[in-house]
Amino acid sequence: MTRSQCRLSLGLAALFLAFFVPNAVAQNSVTILSGSELARVVPPGFYFEGLTAPTQMRNSAAARFGSKRYVIAGMVDTGGYAADVRAKYEGFFITDSRIKINGAKLDVGAYGFGFSQNGKLHILDLAGDEILSVSTTRDTELKRPRPLTMTRIADDLRFYSGRDYVTISAK
């Protein structure tokens, strides 16, 4: 390989790295939404098992992976639901891309969720059937636990209910 061919190859490699690697990294970077960005993506209510319940905006959270992939969760007022539904359903969980929750795959969709007292997160379809159940981790170091929140940990997301959390990663 001549010297000019070597320089051309190195230049092309540098261009490739400059343009394509940041895009790949940006697609997986996590941003926690707040304020008007959060209000823009969180629905005012959610349908589950034949009823619509209003969203508790103060107990809603959302994150963006990259520039346009969202994970949105919110607690709802379950007062109109039967006691057995209220026992398993706390709110909604929406993802517009495939994700992993504690390593378990979850497809694009809108779901109900509930954190149980025995250390599990249950993801339910809109008919109330469980489609995913994963163990939670207890964060004893958390200073101010909230009913629902999301935090960024490197390129992943922690989805909390009080001190219990699961890890969400982009797939």
C-alpha positions as CSV (number, residue, x, y, z in Angstrom):
1,M,0.0,0.0,0.0
2,T,1.4,3.4,-1.0
3,R,1.7,6.2,1.4
4,S,-1.2,8.1,-0.2
5,Q,-3.4,5.0,-0.1
6,C,-2.6,4.6,3.6
7,R,-3.5,8.3,4.3
8,L,-6.7,7.9,2.4
9,S,-7.6,4.8,4.4
10,L,-6.9,6.5,7.7
11,G,-8.9,9.5,6.6
12,L,-11.9,7.4,5.6
13,A,-11.6,5.5,8.9
14,A,-11.6,8.8,10.9
15,L,-14.6,10.1,9.0
16,F,-16.5,6.9,9.7
17,L,-15.7,7.1,13.4
18,A,-16.6,10.8,13.5
19,F,-20.0,10.3,11.9
20,F,-21.3,6.9,12.8
21,V,-20.0,6.0,16.2
22,P,-21.5,9.1,17.9
23,N,-24.9,8.2,16.4
24,A,-24.7,4.7,17.8
25,V,-23.7,6.0,21.2
26,A,-26.4,8.7,21.1
27,Q,-29.1,6.1,20.3
28,N,-28.5,4.5,23.7
29,S,-27.8,7.5,25.9
30,V,-30.5,8.1,28.5
31,T,-32.1,11.4,29.3
32,I,-34.6,11.7,32.2
33,L,-37.5,14.0,31.1
34,S,-38.9,16.8,33.4
35,G,-41.1,19.8,33.2
36,S,-42.7,20.5,29.8
37,E,-40.9,17.6,28.1
38,L,-42.4,15.2,30.7
39,A,-45.9,16.8,30.4
40,R,-45.7,16.5,26.6
41,V,-45.2,12.7,26.6
42,V,-47.2,11.5,29.6
43,P,-50.9,10.8,28.7
44,P,-53.6,12.4,30.9
45,G,-55.3,9.0,31.4
46,F,-54.9,5.3,30.7
47,Y,-57.2,2.5,29.7
48,F,-56.9,-0.8,31.5
49,E,-59.3,-3.7,31.9
50,G,-62.2,-1.8,30.5
51,L,-61.8,1.4,32.5
52,T,-59.9,4.7,32.0
53,A,-58.2,6.2,35.0
54,P,-56.6,9.7,35.3
55,T,-52.8,9.9,35.5
56,Q,-51.2,11.2,38.7
57,M,-48.8,13.6,37.0
58,R,-46.8,14.0,40.2
59,N,-46.1,10.3,40.1
60,S,-45.1,10.0,36.5
61,A,-41.7,9.6,34.9
62,A,-40.3,9.3,31.4
63,A,-36.9,8.8,29.8
64,R,-35.6,9.1,26.3
65,F,-33.0,6.7,24.8
66,G,-31.1,8.6,22.1
67,S,-33.2,11.1,20.3
68,K,-36.6,9.5,19.9
69,R,-37.1,6.3,21.8
70,Y,-39.2,6.7,25.0
71,V,-40.1,4.8,28.1
72,I,-43.0,6.4,30.0
73,A,-44.6,5.3,33.3
74,G,-47.2,6.8,35.5
75,M,-49.4,5.9,38.4
76,V,-53.1,6.3,38.0
77,D,-56.1,6.8,40.2
78,T,-57.4,3.2,40.6
79,G,-60.3,4.2,42.8
80,G,-62.9,3.0,40.3
81,Y,-61.3,-0.4,39.9
82,A,-62.3,-3.6,41.7
83,A,-60.1,-4.5,44.7
84,D,-58.4,-7.4,42.9
85,V,-57.4,-5.2,40.0
86,R,-56.1,-2.4,42.4
87,A,-54.0,-5.1,44.1
88,K,-52.0,-5.8,40.9
89,Y,-52.3,-2.6,38.9
90,E,-50.7,0.7,39.9
91,G,-50.2,2.4,36.6
92,F,-49.2,2.4,33.0
93,F,-45.9,1.5,31.3
94,I,-45.3,2.5,27.7
95,T,-42.3,1.8,25.5
96,D,-42.0,2.7,21.8
97,S,-39.0,0.5,21.3
98,R,-37.9,-2.9,22.5
99,I,-36.2,-2.8,25.9
100,K,-34.9,-5.2,28.6
101,I,-36.1,-5.1,32.2
102,N,-33.6,-6.8,34.4
103,G,-32.5,-8.7,31.2
104,A,-36.0,-9.8,30.3
105,K,-37.2,-8.7,26.9
106,L,-40.3,-6.4,26.5
107,D,-41.7,-5.5,23.1
108,V,-43.1,-2.2,22.0
109,G,-46.4,-1.5,23.6
110,A,-48.6,0.0,26.3
111,Y,-49.0,-2.0,29.5
112,G,-50.2,-1.9,33.1
113,F,-47.7,-2.5,35.9
114,G,-47.6,-3.2,39.6
115,F,-44.8,-3.6,42.1
116,S,-45.8,-6.3,44.6
117,Q,-44.9,-6.6,48.3
118,N,-42.8,-9.8,47.6
119,G,-40.2,-7.9,45.5
120,K,-41.5,-8.3,42.0
121,L,-42.5,-5.9,39.1
122,H,-45.4,-7.3,37.1
123,I,-46.1,-6.1,33.6
124,L,-49.6,-6.7,32.4
125,D,-51.3,-6.5,29.0
126,L,-54.3,-4.2,28.7
127,A,-56.7,-7.1,29.5
128,G,-54.9,-7.6,32.9
129,D,-53.0,-10.7,32.0
130,E,-49.4,-10.9,33.2
131,I,-46.8,-11.0,30.5
132,L,-43.6,-10.4,32.5
133,S,-42.5,-10.6,36.1
134,V,-39.1,-9.8,37.3
135,S,-37.5,-9.5,40.7
136,T,-36.7,-6.0,42.1
137,T,-33.7,-4.8,44.0
138,R,-34.0,-2.9,47.2
139,D,-32.0,0.4,47.4
140,T,-31.4,1.0,51.1
141,E,-29.1,4.0,50.3
142,L,-31.9,6.0,48.5
143,K,-32.3,9.2,50.5
144,R,-35.8,10.2,49.5
145,P,-37.9,7.4,48.1
146,R,-40.8,8.4,46.0
147,P,-43.9,6.4,44.9
148,L,-42.5,6.4,41.3
149,T,-39.3,7.7,39.7
150,M,-36.7,7.0,37.1
151,T,-32.9,7.7,37.4
152,R,-30.1,7.3,35.0
153,I,-27.3,4.9,35.8
154,A,-24.7,5.0,32.9
155,D,-26.5,4.0,29.8
156,D,-29.3,2.3,31.7
157,L,-32.4,3.4,33.6
158,R,-33.6,2.6,37.1
159,F,-37.4,2.5,37.5
160,Y,-38.2,2.9,41.1
161,S,-41.3,2.3,43.3
162,G,-40.2,3.6,46.7
163,R,-36.9,1.9,47.4
164,D,-37.5,-1.0,45.0
165,Y,-36.2,-0.8,41.4
166,V,-35.6,-2.6,38.2
167,T,-33.0,-1.8,35.5
168,I,-34.2,-0.9,32.1
169,S,-31.8,-1.0,29.1
170,A,-32.3,-0.2,25.4
171,K,-32.2,-3.3,23.2
